[in-house]
Amino acid sequence: MSGTLPGGPPPEGAPQGGRRALAVWGIGVSVYFVAVIFRTSLGVAGLDAADRFDVGASALSTFSILQLLVYAGMQIPVGLLVDRLGTKKVLGIGVVLFTAGQLGFAFSPSYGMALASRALLGCGDAMTFISVLRLGTRWFPARRGPLIAQMAGLAGMAGNLVSTLVLARLLHGIGWTAAFAGSAVAGVVVFVLLLFFLKDHPEGYEPEPVPHQGAAYVRRQIAASWREPGTRLGLWVHFTTQFPAMVFLLLWGMPFLVEAQGLSRAVAGELLTLVVLSNMVFGLVYGQVIARQYGARLPLALGTVGATAVLWAATLVYPADTAPMWLLVVLCVVLGACGPASMIGFDFARPANPAERQGTASGITNMGGFVASMTTLFAVGVLLDATGDDYAVAFSSVFVLQALGVTQILRLRRRAARAERERLVASRVSSVHVPV
């Protein structure tokens, strides 16, 4: 897919970035960083959770499914809230909710209480990423959008790395309650930073107030965002690219590597860490490439999907009881590209929508990957129970969702490219028109 956005200096009235912008944006990113630590904490504690609550694969997957169900279901409401209330208020609510969820999970005496805690955590987590994206659009010029979005995703993967390296060790060193309750302190810290130092926008760049018109306003925001082909394409790009790595890191990677591949927990943890490190590298590369050449968006996304499918297929059908270590390493490196590729979805949705719809459009886009992840988490758990822990059959569900997503991407790509070219022409015409 081709298409470029206007280059050159940002238009008059656009935010210029700078140190102040980096400092404020950094506070928002720190909130997202902590949210990801809490979100992915179950990924390193899956086997411990199964023992603690005495549950099987399907019940274990319900933890992550419920958390993602809440997260996905909250995306459009959160997008509307961000557009209406601003970043600081929504992020503040999110911090309170996900910190309470993490504390509740630490002290839950039963499976039901633990489920409720993960749902609360998912609700707070849902308020973070869209808010951070909007914060970036308010403090930095549009031409830096792809790189800023990838850097936000990079911070999230750093949170995943903390879960993999630090929380896993704490869990096996000081125990379940102390590890999860201790990590909740990070939520308190970022709440204080948010309360005293975060601002929605630079001085003099306050957006026009949006009059609230009840349900009619909500319907118009959603309908107008959805009508844009770029928003729908962004959703399907996010849907197709994100979920293989999300499923692997959030829950099923550790059991797959330990139970199906016969690795120790230490070695499995190193491979999970490799996914995160690879993600961080790919995030930097993808952000720089797209910032320089917008036409690279779709080739990067589809290339990532293809490489992921090939490596998963090679691992699952390898003609031996277990795959060789080199193949598992390559698989984990390729899975690391999934997160940065999913961020490309926002690079389709963002230019397709005006500033007053950025939160709503981002919410629609962000639903994609989490709906796919939730579906796959459930499918893997059910298939594992039905087949007696046959991971090859269970993980084959990945290919079904990838095929669905690629079909939709190919269907929408031309329509989105045409709309983007029309916007580009219109912006050039308006930029040279001088009233007399």
Secondary structure, DSSP 4 states (H G I P E B T S, - for coil): -------SSPPTTS----HHHHHHHHHHHHHHHHHHHHHHGGGGTHHHHHHHHT--HHHHHHHHHHHHHHHHHHHHHHHHHHHHH-HHHHHHHHHHHHHHHHHHHHH--SHHHHHHHHHHHHHHHTTTHHHHHHHHHHHS-GGGHHHHHHHHHHHHHHHHHHIIIIIHHHHHHH-HHHHHHHHTHHHHHHHHHHHHH--SS-TT-PPPP----HHHHHHHHHHHHHHSHHHHHHHHHHHHHHHHHHHIIIIIHHHIIIIIT---HHHHHHHHHHHHHHHHHHHHHHHHHHHH-GGGHHHHHHHHHHHHHHHHHHHHT-SSSS--HHHHHHHHHHHTTHHHHHHHHHHHHSTTS-GGGHHHHHHHHHHHHHHHHHHHHHHHHHHHHHHTS-HHHHHTHHHHHHHHHHHHHHHHHHHHHHHHHHHHHHHHHHHH----
